[in-house]
């Protein structure tokens, strides 16, 4: 089984400028930009104290997408809460 972050890396390499997320307020994001943001967030999450689960609350779809991709890349499972 392929992890979502592996798929994202392959897609960012193959089609870096293709739109990855639907534009929100006329601002889209490419696969390369999304992969870069996911990598940066995963690196930041990796500096947190050791844990298996990341609980996060957000009302922004883009932020939730980033967390859903970055958490596994940092070795964490995401628990969205509202």
Secondary structure, DSSP 8 states (H G I E B T S, - for coil): ---HHHHHHHHHHH-TTSEEEEEETTEEEEHHHHHHHHHHHHHHHHTS-S-SEEEEE-S-HHHHHHHHHHHHHTT-EEEEE-
